[in-house]
């Protein structure tokens, strides 16, 4: 009730225009809520999972729970929009909500401000098979790529590509894929593994995509976050690179740093301008250590990303620029990257990642501690002013760890063979860890 009253107060005539954030129960959703709140923007958040740690935040004036991956979202948004005294600014924070908002943009535009490129551009950039086909036709820098729709395609890929390769679905965010795989991609070590993995995962995706693995560590992954206005001009850009990710090799960033890479910036702007882009955008690249070229890994469309917060730590007000632009307000002064030493960390995931690399002999504890030192920082979870999400996530992680230890002790206590679980070693051999 208190949150609902705060929401009504924040949206009365003459008050500041609220932001409606879809997907609070995601890393990028929580960070976007905190960033907007810090600029004095009232945040009304929608989330799917009431138990998610992000929903323990105190920065939202109202949190509503709805299935953000179904058309129920649109109905809820229209109802919410009718209850507000002004058109709020819409921030979809997950691929599913971007797709839903894009497809129902005409109805939503009556009640909300939002920024997205044309429908066909959204769908092309979000569908990996369509994007990579576009990239091949347009001469964009991507690694050798094949589309797998049959056993014959798999056989051709085995013959024509150099292994290792990476195998991924056209969209890893569909309910079918999520229900059958916890991974968004697989690193495939040799030709014998590819047919087996294709047979296992092809029923869960319209097509699978296989690309030659770009040699180099996770720290060779670069990205550019940006915001394009309605005229297709970039109002804010920010370049950074990963240092570690979780799961290693095919996961999400756990630690990133600000950097300068003029070719990453140039290629990002060229790609997005070429498709008539508008809104928040992101393109990731990987540096090939063998030939020194950077290849496009994938774009993200119309939403904040996990590392949008590093732009804010580096002095670039990426999300607030979008908010101001859509409302016709004066743009913030801080839109120019000055290439300092901003850092972004997901605390728990970076602990997991660092432990993996330490076990592999690729990282010392001293090097890990040094990587955290210095520079302005953005943390994914911890905030002294908003401690709820960090406490909730830490408690849940500790509970899982204790439960796992308890089950293992019970197994050993029952005189069962005290063998290590085989899931992780098996994934490591096939490149899925």
C-alpha positions in Angstrom: 0.0 0.0 0.0 2.8 2.4 0.9 4.4 1.9 -2.5 1.1 2.4 -4.3 0.6 5.7 -2.5 4.1 6.8 -3.4 3.4 5.9 -7.0 0.2 8.1 -7.0 2.1 11.0 -5.5 5.0 10.7 -7.9 2.6 10.9 -10.9 0.3 13.7 -10.0 0.1 16.7 -12.4 3.2 18.8 -12.2 5.5 16.1 -10.7 8.4 14.6 -12.6 7.5 12.1 -15.3 7.9 8.5 -14.1 9.9 5.8 -15.8 8.1 2.4 -16.2 10.7 -0.3 -16.0 9.9 -3.8 -17.3 12.0 -6.6 -15.9 13.1 -5.4 -12.5 13.9 -9.1 -11.7 17.0 -9.0 -13.9 20.5 -7.6 -13.4 20.1 -4.9 -15.9 16.6 -4.0 -14.5 17.9 -3.5 -11.0 20.8 -1.3 -12.2 18.5 0.7 -14.5 16.1 1.4 -11.5 18.9 2.5 -9.3 20.4 4.8 -12.0 17.1 6.5 -12.8 16.2 6.9 -9.1 19.6 8.5 -8.5 18.6 11.2 -11.1 15.4 11.9 -9.3 13.2 9.9 -11.7 10.2 8.1 -10.0 10.4 4.4 -11.0 7.4 2.1 -11.4 8.8 -1.4 -11.9 7.2 -4.5 -13.4 8.6 -8.0 -12.5 7.7 -11.6 -13.1 9.3 -13.2 -10.1 8.3 -11.8 -6.6 11.0 -13.9 -5.0 13.9 -12.5 -7.0 16.5 -10.6 -5.0 16.1 -7.5 -7.2 12.6 -7.1 -5.9 14.0 -6.3 -2.5 15.1 -2.9 -3.8 13.9 0.3 -2.1 14.4 2.6 -5.1 11.0 1.9 -6.8 7.8 3.9 -5.9 5.8 0.8 -7.0 6.5 -2.8 -8.0 3.9 -4.7 -9.9 4.0 -8.4 -10.7 3.0 -9.7 -14.1 4.3 -12.3 -16.6 6.7 -10.0 -18.5 7.2 -12.7 -21.1 3.6 -12.9 -22.3 1.0 -10.6 -23.8 -0.3 -10.2 -20.2 2.4 -7.6 -20.0 0.8 -5.4 -22.7 -2.6 -5.6 -20.9 -1.0 -4.6 -17.7 0.9 -1.7 -19.3 -2.2 -0.3 -20.9 -4.1 -0.5 -17.6 -1.1 1.2 -15.8 -0.9 3.9 -18.5 -4.5 4.8 -18.1 -4.0 5.3 -14.4 -1.2 7.8 -14.9 -1.7 11.5 -15.4 1.1 11.7 -18.0 2.9 9.6 -20.6 5.6 7.7 -18.7 9.0 6.7 -20.3 9.1 3.0 -20.9 12.3 1.0 -20.2 12.1 -2.7 -21.3 15.0 -4.5 -19.8 14.9 -8.0 -21.2 14.7 -9.3 -24.8 11.2 -10.7 -24.4 9.8 -7.4 -23.2 11.6 -5.5 -26.0 10.0 -7.9 -28.5 6.5 -7.5 -27.0 6.7 -3.7 -26.8 8.0 -3.6 -30.4 5.1 -5.7 -31.7 2.5 -3.7 -29.8 4.1 -0.3 -30.2 1.0 1.4 -31.8 -1.2 0.7 -28.8 1.5 1.5 -26.3 2.6 4.7 -28.0 -0.7 6.3 -26.9 0.3 6.1 -23.3 4.1 5.8 -23.2 7.3 7.3 -24.6 9.8 4.7 -25.8 12.6 4.4 -28.3 13.0 1.5 -30.7 14.0 1.0 -34.3 11.5 -0.2 -36.9 9.8 -3.6 -36.2 11.7 -5.4 -38.9 15.1 -4.1 -37.6 14.2 -5.2 -34.0 13.4 -8.7 -35.2 16.4 -9.0 -37.5 18.9 -7.9 -34.8 17.3 -10.2 -32.1 17.2 -13.3 -34.3 20.8 -14.5 -34.6 20.3 -16.4 -37.8 18.8 -13.4 -39.5 21.5 -11.1 -38.1 24.4 -13.3 -39.2 22.9 -13.7 -42.6 22.6 -9.9 -42.8 26.2 -9.5 -41.6 27.4 -11.9 -44.3 25.6 -10.1 -47.0 26.8 -6.7 -45.8 30.4 -7.6 -45.3 30.4 -7.1 -41.6 33.2 -8.6 -39.6 31.9 -12.0 -38.2 33.7 -15.3 -37.9 33.0 -18.1 -40.5 29.4 -19.1 -39.8 27.0 -21.9 -40.7 23.3 -22.4 -40.1 22.3 -25.8 -39.0 18.8 -27.0 -40.0 19.6 -30.6 -40.9 22.1 -33.4 -40.5 23.5 -32.5 -43.9 24.2 -28.9 -42.6 26.0 -30.4 -39.6 28.1 -32.6 -41.9 29.0 -29.6 -44.1 30.0 -27.6 -41.0 32.2 -30.4 -39.8 34.1 -30.4 -43.1 34.3 -26.7 -43.7 34.9 -25.1 -40.3 38.0 -25.1 -38.2 37.5 -26.4 -34.7 36.9 -25.5 -31.9 33.6 -23.8 -32.7 30.7 -22.3 -30.8 27.2 -23.6 -31.1 24.2 -21.4 -30.2 20.4 -21.1 -30.8 18.9 -18.3 -32.9 17.4 -17.1 -29.6 18.4 -18.4 -26.2 15.6 -16.5 -24.4 12.7 -18.5 -25.7 10.7 -20.5 -23.0 11.5 -23.7 -24.9 15.2 -23.1 -24.8 15.2 -21.9 -21.2 13.4 -25.0 -20.2 15.9 -27.3 -21.7 19.3 -25.6 -21.3 20.9 -23.4 -18.7 23.5 -22.3 -21.3 23.1 -19.8 -24.1 26.0 -21.3 -26.1 28.4 -24.2 -26.2 32.1 -24.3 -27.0 32.5 -27.5 -29.1 36.0 -28.9 -29.0 36.0 -31.3 -32.0 34.0 -32.7 -34.9 32.7 -35.7 -33.0 30.9 -33.5 -30.5 29.0 -31.3 -32.9 26.5 -34.0 -34.3 25.7 -35.1 -30.8 25.0 -31.6 -29.5 23.0 -30.8 -32.6 20.8 -33.9 -32.0 20.4 -33.0 -28.4 19.5 -29.3 -28.8 18.0 -28.8 -32.3 14.4 -29.6 -31.1 14.5 -26.5 -28.9 15.4 -24.0 -31.6 14.2 -23.3 -35.1 17.8 -23.5 -36.2 21.2 -23.7 -34.6 24.2 -21.5 -35.5 27.8 -22.7 -35.5 30.8 -20.3 -35.8 34.5 -20.8 -35.6 35.8 -20.0 -32.1 37.6 -16.7 -32.0 40.9 -17.5 -30.3 41.7 -15.4 -27.2 40.7 -15.1 -23.5 37.5 -13.6 -22.2 39.4 -10.3 -21.7 39.5 -9.9 -25.5 35.7 -9.2 -25.5 34.9 -5.6 -26.2 31.6 -3.8 -26.3 30.0 -0.4 -27.1 26.8 0.8 -25.3 25.0 3.7 -27.0 21.8 5.7 -27.4 20.5 6.8 -30.8 17.9 9.6 -31.1 14.9 9.7 -33.5 17.1 11.1 -36.3 19.5 8.1 -36.0 22.3 10.1 -34.4 24.3 8.7 -31.4 23.8 11.0 -28.4 25.9 8.9 -26.0 28.4 6.1 -26.4 30.6 4.1 -24.1 33.3 1.5 -24.9 34.4 -1.2 -22.4 35.8 -4.7 -22.3 35.2 -7.8 -20.2 37.9 -9.1 -18.0 36.1 -12.2 -16.6 32.7 -13.8 -17.2 30.5 -16.5 -15.7 30.2 -19.2 -16.9 33.7 -18.8 -18.4 34.1 -18.5 -22.2 30.4 -18.5 -23.1 28.7 -16.6 -20.2 27.9 -13.1 -19.1 30.3 -10.5 -17.8 31.3 -10.7 -14.2 34.0 -8.0 -14.3 34.5 -5.3 -16.9 36.6 -2.2 -17.4 36.4 1.0 -19.3 38.7 1.2 -22.3 39.4 2.9 -25.6 38.9 1.1 -28.9 38.2 3.4 -31.8 37.5 0.5 -34.2 34.8 -1.0 -31.8 33.2 2.5 -31.7 33.4 2.9 -35.4 32.0 -0.5 -36.3 29.2 -0.2 -33.8 28.1 3.2 -35.2 28.4 1.9 -38.7 26.3 -1.2 -38.1 23.5 0.7 -36.2 23.4 3.6 -38.6 23.2 1.2 -41.5 19.9 -0.3 -40.2 18.3 3.0 -39.2 18.7 2.4 -35.5 17.0 4.3 -32.7 17.1 3.7 -28.9 19.5 1.9 -26.6 22.0 -0.3 -28.4 24.9 -2.6 -27.7 27.3 -4.5 -29.9 29.9 -7.0 -28.6 33.2 -7.9 -30.4 36.0 -10.3 -29.8 39.7 -9.7 -30.7 41.2 -12.6 -32.6 44.7 -13.0 -31.1 45.9 -14.7 -34.2 45.2 -12.0 -36.8 44.5 -8.9 -34.6 41.0 -8.4 -36.0 37.9 -7.8 -34.0 34.8 -9.8 -35.0 31.2 -9.0 -34.1 29.8 -11.5 -31.5 26.3 -10.2 -31.2 24.1 -7.1 -30.8 21.6 -6.3 -28.0 18.5 -4.3 -28.9 16.4 -1.6 -27.2 17.3 -2.2 -23.6 19.9 -1.6 -20.9 22.6 -4.2 -20.6 24.4 -5.7 -17.6 27.2 -3.2 -18.2 25.1 0.0 -18.8 26.1 0.9 -15.3 29.8 1.1 -16.2 29.0 4.0 -18.5 27.4 5.8 -15.6 30.5 5.1 -13.4 32.6 6.4 -16.3 30.7 9.7 -16.4 28.4 9.0 -19.3 24.7 9.3 -18.4 23.4 6.8 -20.9 19.9 6.0 -19.6 19.2 9.5 -18.4 20.1 10.8 -21.9 17.3 8.5 -23.3 14.9 9.7 -20.6 15.6 13.4 -21.4 15.6 13.0 -25.2 12.2 11.3 -25.2 10.6 14.0 -23.0 12.2 16.9 -24.9 14.2 18.0 -21.8 17.7 19.5 -21.9 20.2 16.7 -22.4 22.7 16.0 -19.6 26.1 17.4 -20.1 27.8 14.1 -19.3 27.5 12.2 -22.6 31.2 12.2 -23.7 33.5 9.3 -22.7 36.8 10.5 -21.4 38.4 7.0 -21.2 39.2 6.8 -17.5 39.4 3.7 -15.3 35.7 2.9 -14.5 35.0 -0.7 -13.5 31.9 -2.9 -13.2 31.5 -6.0 -11.1 28.9 -8.6 -10.4 30.2 -9.5 -6.9 29.0 -13.1 -6.6 29.6 -14.1 -10.2 33.1 -12.7 -10.2 33.9 -14.8 -7.1 32.8 -17.8 -9.0 34.7 -16.8 -12.1 37.9 -16.0 -10.3 37.8 -19.4 -8.5 37.5 -21.2 -11.8 40.5 -19.3 -13.3 42.4 -19.8 -10.1 41.8 -23.6 -10.3 42.9 -23.5 -13.9 46.1 -21.8 -12.9 45.2 -18.7 -15.0 44.7 -16.3 -12.1 46.4 -15.6 -8.8 44.6 -14.3 -5.8 46.9 -11.2 -5.9 46.1 -10.5 -9.5 42.4 -10.9 -8.8 42.6 -8.4 -5.8 44.6 -6.0 -7.9 42.0 -6.1 -10.7 39.4 -4.7 -8.2 41.6 -1.9 -7.0 41.4 1.7 -8.1 39.0 3.5 -10.5 35.4 4.5 -10.1 33.2 1.4 -9.6 29.7 0.2 -10.4 28.5 -2.8 -8.5 25.7 -5.1 -9.8 24.3 -5.9 -6.4 25.7 -4.0 -3.4 24.6 -0.6 -2.5 24.8 1.0 0.9 21.6 2.9 0.3 19.8 -0.1 -1.2 21.1 -3.2 0.6 18.1 -5.5 0.1 19.1 -7.1 -3.2 22.7 -7.9 -2.1 21.5 -9.3 1.2 18.8 -11.4 -0.5 21.2 -12.7 -3.2 23.9 -13.5 -0.7 21.5 -15.4 1.6 20.1 -17.4 -1.3 23.6 -18.3 -2.5 24.7 -19.3 1.0 21.5 -21.4 1.4 22.2 -23.2 -1.9 25.8 -23.9 -0.8 24.8 -25.2 2.6 22.1 -27.4 1.0 24.6 -28.9 -1.4 27.1 -29.6 1.3 24.3 -31.2 3.4 23.2 -33.5 0.6 26.8 -34.5 -0.1 27.4 -35.3 3.6 24.2 -37.3 3.7 25.3 -39.3 0.6 28.7 -40.0 2.1 27.1 -40.8 5.5 25.0 -43.4 3.8 28.1 -45.3 2.7 27.5 -44.4 -1.0 30.6 -44.1 -3.3 32.3 -40.8 -2.4 32.9 -39.7 -6.0 32.9 -36.1 -7.2 29.8 -35.1 -9.2 30.4 -35.5 -12.9 28.4 -32.6 -14.3 31.1 -30.0 -14.2 34.0 -32.1 -15.6 31.7 -33.3 -18.4 30.8 -29.7 -19.4 34.4 -28.7 -19.3 35.4 -31.4 -21.8 32.7 -30.3 -24.2 33.3 -26.6 -23.6 30.0 -25.8 -22.0 31.3 -24.6 -18.7 
